[in-house]
Amino acid sequence: MVRNPSHEMLSPPSHDELALQQYVLSLKHHVGRQIQPRKRDIYEQRGKPAFEKTHGRAPESWREIGDVMLSDPDYQMSIALNTMAQDLMWESVADPIYRNIDTLGESYWRLTNSPDKKGSLELDPDFEVPKGIKEVAIHRQVGTYAYDRGEGDVTAGALYEGGGNIYSMGIGVGTGYSKGEIIQAFLKDRYPGFEPKRILDIGCSAGSSSTPYAMAYPDSEVHAIDVAPGLLRYAHARAESLGVAVHFHQRSADDTKFPDNYFDLVVSHNAMHEMPQRVTEGMFKESYRILKPGGIAVHQDLRLRFNDFPLFEQFDFRWDQLHNNEPYLVTYATNDPDDLFLQAGFPKENIWSGLVDQPDGTMKWFVLVAQKPDA
């Protein structure tokens, strides 16, 4: 299954809308390949010498690098271009979605009320969406992940999938593989013969990583949780359009509500860097609690371990936190991944962390995996 399968909940762009999206891709490629790499030259040729002249030494922290870089006009221009490209991306994605919003709503109601419906959707009217999701436009997404016009609205999910596709292509990540597929291949290699019967996808967003599990394990019971109703409605309708059974719930990663020893496999995809530390720690503890003995937890995310990078890159990667509304990025990048599993109760010998290649070679993903001991 490719990452971007065709389904009824997509909003095909018109000629002019497609032209804008293609322009955005070209702009992102230019900024990423031509403008962004010059930031190091700005630092080495101007920023670092200026700091050394003033302080008599080289910068010793990312904050000191920031002191000289953020005041440099060329660096300011690179930030402005990157931010503009991101905002223009959302505009290019939003246009066809808003034009098609009534049709999307009709498709949602028809798919989710079909007598042939395979999965389910559980929304909690008393659930309080976390402030970090409700009040912060993560990735600068229009309206935030929690945007919700009421019953039946799928706008947030449609924006998330459309924007995510263009964003990935813009930074050169191949779209021939879903993240779910990559983890499935990893599991088959590391745990031969492992066939989970119950699976949970935590932080499922628009559901593009949930459906591959239902397709790969057709006899399994697949559940997925997230906190935003618009994402979950879209994810549910998307799964029904693809003809697969996934059960979506509005629940938190650190309080899933599922019984003890319930799942064979618990996964998350690119969720940790969008969670505060207490929720991340809670997700790992929940992973242990709800896994059956012998069950496996896999948490995959960006390759962003600050200790692996030189000082300038540590500063540079903070662009997303400072200008792309990623408030928990540094928390994720500086935590101790193995310790999260240890604190949750997994034995050290059952824990592995490292990089996993996307099959097309366009990306290395950071993967944490642990197996709950047999009873």
C-alpha positions as CSV (number, residue, x, y, z in Angstrom):
1,M,0.0,0.0,0.0
2,V,1.4,3.4,-0.9
3,R,1.3,6.2,1.6
4,N,-1.2,8.2,-0.5
5,P,-3.9,5.8,-1.7
6,S,-6.8,7.2,-3.7
7,H,-10.0,7.3,-1.6
8,E,-13.3,9.2,-1.5
9,M,-12.3,11.7,1.2
10,L,-9.7,13.4,-0.9
11,S,-10.3,16.7,-2.6
12,P,-8.8,16.7,-6.1
13,P,-7.5,20.1,-7.0
14,S,-8.7,22.1,-10.0
15,H,-6.2,23.1,-12.7
16,D,-5.3,26.4,-11.0
17,E,-5.2,24.8,-7.5
18,L,-2.9,22.1,-8.8
19,A,-0.6,24.7,-10.4
20,L,-0.4,26.5,-7.0
21,Q,0.5,23.2,-5.3
22,Q,3.2,22.5,-7.8
23,Y,4.6,26.0,-7.3
24,V,4.7,25.3,-3.5
25,L,6.6,22.1,-4.1
26,S,9.1,23.9,-6.3
27,L,9.5,26.7,-3.7
28,K,10.0,24.2,-0.9
29,H,12.6,22.3,-3.0
30,H,14.4,25.6,-3.7
31,V,14.3,26.8,-0.1
32,G,15.3,23.3,1.2
33,R,18.1,22.6,-1.3
34,Q,19.5,26.1,-2.1
35,I,18.6,28.5,0.7
36,Q,18.7,26.4,3.9
37,P,22.2,24.8,3.3
38,R,23.7,28.3,3.2
39,K,22.8,28.9,6.9
40,R,26.0,27.1,8.0
41,D,28.0,29.4,5.7
42,I,26.4,32.4,7.3
43,Y,27.4,31.1,10.7
44,E,30.9,30.1,9.8
45,Q,31.7,33.3,7.8
46,R,29.9,35.9,9.9
47,G,28.2,34.7,13.0
48,K,30.9,32.7,14.6
49,P,33.7,35.3,13.9
50,A,31.6,38.1,15.3
51,F,30.9,36.1,18.5
52,E,34.6,35.2,18.9
53,K,35.6,38.8,18.4
54,T,33.2,39.9,21.2
55,H,33.7,37.0,23.6
56,G,37.2,35.8,22.8
57,R,35.9,32.2,22.3
58,A,33.6,30.2,20.1
59,P,29.9,29.7,21.0
60,E,29.5,26.9,23.5
61,S,25.7,26.4,23.3
62,W,22.9,26.6,20.8
63,R,21.6,29.6,22.6
64,E,24.8,31.5,22.0
65,I,24.7,30.5,18.3
66,G,21.1,31.8,18.2
67,D,22.3,35.2,19.6
68,V,24.3,35.9,16.5
69,M,22.2,34.0,13.9
70,L,18.8,35.5,14.7
71,S,20.2,39.1,14.2
72,D,21.7,38.3,10.8
73,P,19.6,39.6,7.9
74,D,20.4,36.7,5.6
75,Y,19.4,34.2,8.2
76,Q,16.2,36.2,8.8
77,M,15.5,36.0,5.1
78,S,15.9,32.2,5.1
79,I,13.5,32.0,8.1
80,A,11.0,34.2,6.3
81,L,11.2,32.1,3.0
82,N,10.7,28.8,4.9
83,T,7.8,30.2,6.9
84,M,6.2,31.7,3.8
85,A,6.5,28.3,1.9
86,Q,4.8,26.5,4.8
87,D,1.9,29.0,5.0
88,L,1.5,28.9,1.2
89,M,1.4,25.1,1.4
90,W,-1.5,25.2,3.7
91,E,-3.3,27.8,1.5
92,S,-2.8,25.5,-1.6
93,V,-4.2,22.5,0.3
94,A,-7.1,24.4,1.9
95,D,-8.5,25.8,-1.4
96,P,-9.8,22.5,-2.9
97,I,-10.9,21.3,0.5
98,Y,-13.0,24.4,1.3
99,R,-14.4,24.3,-2.3
100,N,-15.3,20.6,-1.7
101,I,-16.4,20.8,1.9
102,D,-20.1,20.1,1.4
103,T,-19.3,17.0,-0.7
104,L,-16.8,15.8,2.0
105,G,-19.5,16.2,4.6
106,E,-22.0,14.2,2.5
107,S,-19.4,11.5,1.9
108,Y,-18.7,11.3,5.6
109,W,-22.3,10.8,6.5
110,R,-22.9,8.2,3.8
111,L,-19.7,6.2,4.6
112,T,-20.2,6.3,8.4
113,N,-23.9,5.3,8.2
114,S,-23.5,2.6,5.5
115,P,-25.0,-0.7,6.4
116,D,-21.7,-2.2,5.1
117,K,-19.7,-0.1,7.6
118,K,-16.7,-2.1,8.9
119,G,-15.2,0.0,11.6
120,S,-16.5,2.4,14.2
121,L,-16.1,5.9,15.7
122,E,-16.4,6.9,19.4
123,L,-16.3,10.6,20.2
124,D,-16.5,11.8,23.8
125,P,-18.5,15.1,24.2
126,D,-16.9,15.6,27.6
127,F,-13.4,15.1,26.4
128,E,-11.2,18.2,26.8
129,V,-8.8,18.6,23.9
130,P,-5.3,19.5,25.4
131,K,-4.4,23.2,25.2
132,G,-1.2,22.4,23.2
133,I,-3.4,20.9,20.5
134,K,-6.3,23.3,20.7
135,E,-4.4,26.6,20.9
136,V,-1.3,25.9,18.9
137,A,-1.4,25.6,15.1
138,I,1.1,22.7,15.0
139,H,3.1,22.8,11.7
140,R,1.1,26.1,11.2
141,Q,-1.9,24.0,10.1
142,V,-4.9,26.2,9.3
143,G,-7.2,26.3,12.3
144,T,-5.2,23.8,14.5
145,Y,-5.6,20.1,14.7
146,A,-8.6,20.7,16.9
147,Y,-10.5,22.8,14.4
148,D,-14.1,21.6,14.6
149,R,-17.3,23.2,13.1
150,G,-19.5,20.6,14.8
151,E,-21.1,17.3,14.1
152,G,-19.9,15.8,10.8
153,D,-17.0,18.2,10.2
154,V,-13.9,16.6,8.7
155,T,-11.9,19.7,7.8
156,A,-9.1,19.2,10.2
157,G,-8.4,15.7,8.9
158,A,-8.6,16.7,5.3
159,L,-6.1,19.5,5.9
160,Y,-3.8,17.2,7.8
161,E,-3.6,14.5,5.1
162,G,-3.4,17.0,2.2
163,G,-0.8,19.1,3.9
164,G,1.2,16.2,5.1
165,N,1.5,14.8,1.6
166,I,2.9,18.0,0.1
167,Y,5.1,18.6,3.1
168,S,6.7,15.2,2.8
169,M,7.3,15.6,-1.0
170,G,8.6,19.1,-0.3
171,I,11.4,17.8,1.9
172,G,12.2,14.8,-0.3
173,V,10.6,12.0,1.7
174,G,9.3,9.3,-0.7
175,T,5.5,8.7,-0.7
176,G,5.6,5.1,-1.9
177,Y,5.5,3.7,1.6
178,S,3.3,4.4,4.6
179,K,4.9,4.6,8.0
180,G,2.7,1.6,9.1
181,E,4.2,-0.5,6.3
182,I,7.7,0.4,7.3
183,I,7.1,-0.7,10.9
184,Q,5.4,-3.9,9.7
185,A,8.5,-4.8,7.7
186,F,10.6,-4.0,10.7
187,L,8.5,-6.3,12.9
188,K,8.6,-9.2,10.5
189,D,12.4,-8.9,10.4
190,R,12.9,-8.6,14.1
191,Y,10.1,-10.8,15.4
192,P,9.5,-13.6,12.7
193,G,6.1,-15.2,13.0
194,F,4.6,-12.4,15.1
195,E,0.9,-12.1,14.1
196,P,-0.9,-9.6,16.3
197,K,-4.6,-10.1,16.9
198,R,-5.3,-6.8,18.6
199,I,-3.5,-3.6,17.5
200,L,-3.7,0.0,18.9
201,D,-2.4,3.0,16.9
202,I,-1.8,5.9,19.3
203,G,-2.0,9.5,18.0
204,C,-3.5,8.3,14.7
205,S,-4.3,11.8,13.3
206,A,-6.0,11.3,9.9
207,G,-5.6,7.6,10.0
208,S,-3.0,7.1,7.2
209,S,-0.9,4.9,9.5
210,S,-3.8,3.0,11.0
211,T,-5.3,1.5,7.9
212,P,-2.2,-0.3,6.8
213,Y,-2.4,-2.5,9.9
214,A,-5.9,-3.5,9.1
215,M,-4.8,-4.3,5.6
216,A,-1.7,-6.2,6.6
217,Y,-3.5,-8.2,9.4
218,P,-7.1,-8.6,8.1
219,D,-8.0,-11.0,10.9
220,S,-6.9,-8.6,13.6
221,E,-8.9,-6.0,15.6
222,V,-7.4,-2.6,15.0
223,H,-8.1,0.4,17.2
224,A,-6.8,3.9,16.9
225,I,-7.0,6.9,19.2
226,D,-6.5,10.7,19.0
227,V,-7.7,13.8,20.8
228,A,-9.2,15.9,18.0
229,P,-12.7,15.1,16.7
230,G,-12.2,16.5,13.2
231,L,-9.2,14.3,12.7
232,L,-11.0,11.2,14.0
233,R,-14.1,11.8,11.8
234,Y,-12.0,12.1,8.8
235,A,-9.9,9.0,9.7
236,H,-13.0,6.9,10.2
237,A,-14.6,8.0,6.8
238,R,-11.2,7.5,5.1
239,A,-10.9,3.9,6.5
240,E,-14.5,3.1,5.4
241,S,-13.7,4.5,1.9
242,L,-10.7,2.1,1.7
243,G,-12.9,-0.7,2.9
244,V,-11.0,-1.6,6.0
245,A,-12.1,-2.0,9.6
246,V,-10.5,0.4,12.1
247,H,-12.2,1.4,15.4
248,F,-11.4,5.1,16.2
249,H,-11.7,6.6,19.7
250,Q,-11.3,10.0,21.2
251,R,-8.9,9.3,24.0
252,S,-5.5,10.4,25.3
253,A,-2.2,8.6,24.8
254,D,-1.6,8.6,28.6
255,D,-5.1,7.4,29.4
256,T,-6.3,5.0,26.7
257,K,-9.2,3.5,28.8
258,F,-8.5,0.0,27.4
259,P,-8.3,-2.9,29.8
260,D,-5.0,-4.4,31.1
261,N,-3.3,-7.0,28.9
262,Y,-5.6,-6.2,25.9
263,F,-3.3,-5.7,22.9
264,D,-0.7,-7.7,21.1
265,L,0.8,-4.6,19.4
266,V,0.8,-1.0,20.4
267,V,2.3,1.6,17.9
268,S,2.6,5.3,17.4
269,H,3.9,7.2,14.4
270,N,5.4,10.7,14.6
271,A,3.5,11.3,17.8
272,M,6.1,11.7,20.4
273,H,7.5,15.0,19.1
274,E,4.0,16.5,19.5
275,M,3.5,15.5,23.1
276,P,4.6,17.1,26.4
277,Q,6.9,15.0,28.4
278,R,4.3,13.8,31.0
279,V,2.0,12.6,28.1
280,T,5.0,10.8,26.5
281,E,5.9,9.1,29.7
282,G,2.2,8.2,30.3
283,M,2.0,6.7,26.8
284,F,4.9,4.4,27.5
285,K,3.4,3.3,30.8
286,E,0.0,2.7,29.1
287,S,1.8,0.7,26.4
288,Y,3.1,-1.7,29.1
289,R,-0.2,-1.8,31.0
290,I,-2.4,-2.6,28.0
291,L,0.0,-5.1,26.3
292,K,-0.5,-8.8,26.8
293,P,2.5,-10.7,28.0
294,G,4.7,-11.1,25.0
295,G,3.1,-8.1,23.3
296,I,5.2,-5.5,21.5
297,A,5.3,-1.7,21.6
298,V,6.8,0.3,18.7
299,H,7.0,4.1,18.9
300,Q,8.4,5.6,15.7
301,D,9.3,9.3,15.1
302,L,11.7,11.7,13.5
303,R,15.4,11.1,13.5
304,L,16.1,13.9,15.9
305,R,18.4,13.0,18.7
306,F,20.2,16.1,19.7
307,N,23.2,14.3,21.2
308,D,23.9,12.9,17.8
309,F,24.3,16.3,16.1
310,P,27.0,19.1,16.2
311,L,26.2,22.3,18.1
312,F,25.1,24.3,15.0
313,E,22.6,21.6,13.9
314,Q,21.2,21.5,17.5
315,F,20.5,25.2,17.0
316,D,19.2,24.8,13.4
317,F,16.8,22.1,14.3
318,R,15.1,24.4,16.7
319,W,13.6,26.3,13.7
320,D,10.6,24.1,13.9
321,Q,10.0,24.8,17.5
322,L,10.5,28.6,17.1
323,H,8.8,29.2,13.8
324,N,6.8,26.1,12.8
325,N,4.8,25.8,16.0
326,E,6.4,22.6,17.4
327,P,6.4,23.4,21.2
328,Y,7.5,19.9,22.3
329,L,10.2,19.2,19.7
330,V,13.2,19.9,21.9
331,T,11.6,17.9,24.7
332,Y,11.4,14.9,22.4
333,A,14.8,15.4,21.0
334,T,16.5,15.5,24.4
335,N,14.7,12.8,26.3
336,D,16.2,9.4,27.0
337,P,14.3,7.0,24.8
338,D,15.4,3.7,26.4
339,D,14.7,5.1,29.9
340,L,11.1,5.8,28.9
341,F,10.6,2.1,28.4
342,L,12.5,1.2,31.5
343,Q,10.4,3.5,33.6
344,A,7.3,1.9,32.2
345,G,8.4,-1.5,33.3
346,F,10.0,-3.1,30.3
347,P,13.2,-5.0,31.1
348,K,16.4,-3.6,29.5
349,E,17.1,-6.8,27.5
350,N,13.7,-6.4,25.8
351,I,14.4,-2.9,24.6
352,W,15.9,-1.7,21.3
353,S,16.2,1.7,19.8
354,G,17.8,2.8,16.5
355,L,17.3,4.0,12.9
356,V,15.2,2.2,10.4
357,D,15.6,2.9,6.7
358,Q,12.6,3.7,4.5
359,P,12.8,1.2,1.6
360,D,13.3,3.9,-1.0
361,G,16.2,5.3,0.9
362,T,14.7,8.8,1.3
363,M,14.4,8.7,5.1
364,K,15.8,7.2,8.2
365,W,13.2,6.9,11.0
366,F,13.9,6.7,14.7
367,V,12.3,3.6,16.2
368,L,11.8,2.5,19.8
369,V,10.6,-1.1,20.4
370,A,10.1,-3.2,23.5
371,Q,8.5,-6.5,24.3
372,K,6.5,-7.2,27.5
373,P,7.8,-10.3,29.3
374,D,5.8,-13.4,29.0
375,A,3.8,-14.3,32.0
